[in-house]
Amino acid sequence: MRFLRRNSSDDADVAEADTVDADSAAESHRPRGYTPGKGRATPRRREAEGKRRGPVAPPPRTTREAIKRNRELRKQNPVSKEERRAAARERRERMMAGDERYLLPRDRGPVKAYVRDLVDSRRNILGLFMPLAILVFVTLLVPVPEFQQYGTLVTTVFLLGMLVEGFLNGRRITKLVRQRFPDENVRGVSIGWYAFVRASQVRKLRMPKPRVKPGQPIP
């Protein structure tokens, strides 16, 4: 006598039905708005952008390779020398005119503009700093002991006068800046050094260009 046995296909159908019923029961207990997992971690933004852009090229190992890569980049973004020079000339002109968008970070802001006006409105001994440096160089080249002696004496006197003037000028300008901008956090050392560097430059070479003349009152 042969007993009735289930076929293997019937067993598979029953197992599949049980799995479907279990999944349906699990889905019925899930909260509304549930999003099933993707089965993998979400890539970071930097990794995704790196995959889109492709692998990052290694840094150039030689100067020739750097020049070659620079030429290739210029071919991809063609800009003529005339256009680059014109852009650089425009940036320099706007910087010399005092345009805030083109100034260096150290020169930006109404406080620094006021300090520049205070320095430019007076003639300072510090303005002879560069000519004095040239005099020292010439003194070292001339093989005359008397000339070197007097040149060293004059240089020492001027340097001491510049230091004293720079110190007093820094205190005066810091006081005026604090009176003009009471809400600003004015640091005396920073303002004094900025005024010292500005005053030590030749007037025609100062950047930005002076807006006031010596002796002219500041509005």
C-alpha positions as CSV (number, residue, x, y, z in Angstrom):
1,M,0.0,0.0,0.0
2,R,1.4,3.4,-0.9
3,F,0.8,6.3,1.4
4,L,-0.2,9.6,0.1
5,R,2.8,12.0,0.1
6,R,3.0,15.7,-0.7
7,N,4.8,16.7,-3.7
8,S,7.9,19.0,-3.4
9,S,6.2,21.6,-5.5
10,D,3.3,21.7,-3.0
11,D,5.7,22.2,-0.1
12,A,7.3,25.1,-1.9
13,D,4.0,26.7,-2.6
14,V,3.0,26.4,1.0
15,A,6.3,27.9,2.3
16,E,5.9,30.8,-0.2
17,A,2.4,31.5,1.0
18,D,3.5,31.4,4.6
19,T,6.3,34.0,3.8
20,V,3.8,36.3,2.1
21,D,1.4,36.1,5.0
22,A,4.2,36.9,7.4
23,D,5.3,39.9,5.3
24,S,1.7,41.1,5.1
25,A,1.3,40.9,8.9
26,A,4.6,42.8,9.4
27,E,3.5,45.5,7.0
28,S,0.2,45.9,8.9
29,H,2.0,46.6,12.1
30,R,4.4,49.2,10.5
31,P,3.6,52.9,11.2
32,R,2.3,55.1,8.4
33,G,5.0,56.8,6.3
34,Y,7.5,53.9,7.0
35,T,10.3,53.7,4.3
36,P,12.0,50.4,3.9
37,G,15.8,50.3,4.1
38,K,17.9,50.2,0.9
39,G,20.1,47.5,2.3
40,R,23.2,49.7,2.1
41,A,24.6,52.9,3.7
42,T,23.7,56.2,2.1
43,P,26.9,57.6,0.5
44,R,28.2,61.0,1.7
45,R,27.9,64.1,-0.5
46,R,31.7,64.3,-1.0
47,E,31.8,60.6,-2.1
48,A,28.9,61.1,-4.5
49,E,30.4,64.2,-6.0
50,G,33.7,62.4,-6.3
51,K,32.1,59.5,-8.2
52,R,30.4,62.0,-10.6
53,R,33.6,64.0,-11.2
54,G,35.8,61.0,-11.4
55,P,39.1,60.3,-9.6
56,V,41.2,63.2,-8.5
57,A,44.4,63.6,-10.5
58,P,47.6,63.2,-8.5
59,P,49.7,66.3,-8.0
60,P,52.4,67.0,-10.6
61,R,55.8,65.4,-9.8
62,T,57.9,67.7,-12.0
63,T,57.8,71.3,-13.1
64,R,57.4,70.2,-16.7
65,E,54.3,68.2,-15.8
66,A,52.8,71.1,-13.9
67,I,53.3,73.4,-16.9
68,K,51.8,70.8,-19.3
69,R,48.8,70.4,-17.0
70,N,48.4,74.2,-16.8
71,R,48.3,74.4,-20.6
72,E,45.6,71.8,-20.8
73,L,43.5,73.7,-18.3
74,R,43.9,76.9,-20.3
75,K,42.8,75.1,-23.4
76,Q,39.7,73.9,-21.6
77,N,39.0,77.5,-20.4
78,P,40.5,79.7,-23.1
79,V,41.5,83.2,-21.9
80,S,44.0,85.3,-23.8
81,K,46.9,87.1,-22.2
82,E,45.3,90.4,-23.1
83,E,42.1,89.5,-21.2
84,R,44.1,88.4,-18.1
85,R,46.2,91.6,-18.2
86,A,43.1,93.8,-18.7
87,A,41.4,92.0,-15.7
88,A,44.5,92.5,-13.5
89,R,44.8,96.1,-14.6
90,E,41.1,96.7,-13.7
91,R,41.6,95.1,-10.3
92,R,44.6,97.2,-9.5
93,E,42.8,100.4,-10.6
94,R,39.8,99.6,-8.4
95,M,42.1,98.8,-5.5
96,M,44.0,102.0,-5.9
97,A,40.7,103.9,-6.0
98,G,39.7,102.3,-2.7
99,D,36.9,100.0,-3.9
100,E,36.0,97.8,-0.9
101,R,35.4,94.8,-3.1
102,Y,39.0,94.8,-4.4
103,L,40.9,95.8,-1.3
104,L,43.0,93.4,0.8
105,P,41.3,92.2,4.0
106,R,43.7,94.4,6.1
107,D,42.5,97.6,4.3
108,R,38.8,97.0,4.4
109,G,36.3,98.8,6.6
110,P,35.5,102.4,7.5
111,V,38.0,102.3,10.4
112,K,41.0,101.5,8.2
113,A,39.8,104.2,5.7
114,Y,39.7,106.8,8.5
115,V,43.2,105.8,9.6
116,R,44.5,106.2,6.1
117,D,43.0,109.6,5.9
118,L,44.5,110.7,9.2
119,V,48.0,109.5,8.0
120,D,47.6,111.1,4.6
121,S,46.5,114.4,6.0
122,R,49.9,115.1,7.6
123,R,53.5,115.0,6.5
124,N,55.6,112.6,8.5
125,I,59.2,111.9,9.0
126,L,58.4,108.2,8.5
127,G,57.8,109.1,4.8
128,L,61.6,109.3,4.5
129,F,62.1,105.7,5.5
130,M,62.8,104.4,2.0
131,P,65.1,107.3,1.0
132,L,66.9,106.7,4.2
133,A,67.4,103.0,3.4
134,I,68.9,104.0,0.0
135,L,71.2,106.4,1.8
136,V,72.4,103.6,4.1
137,F,73.1,101.4,1.1
138,V,75.1,104.2,-0.7
139,T,77.0,104.8,2.6
140,L,78.1,101.2,2.7
141,L,79.4,101.4,-1.0
142,V,81.5,104.5,-0.6
143,P,84.9,103.6,0.8
144,V,85.4,106.9,2.6
145,P,85.5,106.6,6.5
146,E,84.3,110.2,7.1
147,F,81.3,109.8,4.7
148,Q,80.4,106.5,6.4
149,Q,80.7,108.0,9.8
150,Y,78.5,111.0,9.1
151,G,76.1,108.8,7.2
152,T,75.7,106.4,10.1
153,L,75.1,109.4,12.5
154,V,72.4,110.9,10.3
155,T,70.8,107.5,9.8
156,T,70.7,106.9,13.6
157,V,69.2,110.3,14.3
158,F,66.5,109.8,11.7
159,L,65.6,106.3,12.9
160,L,65.2,107.5,16.5
161,G,63.0,110.3,15.3
162,M,60.9,107.9,13.2
163,L,60.4,105.6,16.2
164,V,59.3,108.4,18.5
165,E,57.0,109.9,15.8
166,G,55.5,106.5,15.0
167,F,54.7,105.9,18.7
168,L,53.1,109.3,19.3
169,N,51.3,109.2,15.9
170,G,49.9,105.7,16.8
171,R,48.5,106.9,20.1
172,R,47.0,110.0,18.6
173,I,45.3,108.1,15.7
174,T,44.0,105.4,18.1
175,K,42.4,108.1,20.3
176,L,40.8,109.7,17.3
177,V,39.5,106.4,15.9
178,R,37.9,105.5,19.3
179,Q,36.2,108.9,19.4
180,R,34.9,108.5,15.8
181,F,33.9,104.8,16.2
182,P,32.8,104.3,19.8
183,D,31.0,101.0,19.0
184,E,34.0,99.4,17.3
185,N,36.5,97.2,19.1
186,V,39.6,99.2,18.4
187,R,42.9,97.6,19.3
188,G,45.6,100.2,19.9
189,V,48.5,98.0,18.8
190,S,46.8,97.0,15.5
191,I,45.8,100.6,14.6
192,G,49.1,102.0,15.6
193,W,51.1,99.5,13.5
194,Y,48.7,100.0,10.5
195,A,49.3,103.8,10.7
196,F,53.1,103.2,11.1
197,V,53.3,101.1,8.0
198,R,51.1,103.5,6.0
199,A,53.2,106.5,7.1
200,S,56.5,104.8,6.2
201,Q,55.6,104.4,2.6
202,V,56.3,107.0,-0.1
203,R,53.1,109.0,-0.7
204,K,52.9,108.2,-4.4
205,L,53.3,104.5,-3.7
206,R,50.6,104.1,-1.1
207,M,47.8,101.8,-1.8
208,P,45.0,102.7,-1.9
209,K,45.8,106.2,-3.1
210,P,45.5,109.0,-0.6
211,R,42.0,110.7,-0.7
212,V,43.1,113.8,1.2
213,K,46.0,116.2,0.7
214,P,48.5,117.2,3.5
215,G,46.8,119.8,5.7
216,Q,43.3,119.1,4.4
217,P,40.7,118.6,7.1
218,I,39.0,115.2,7.2
219,P,35.2,115.3,6.9
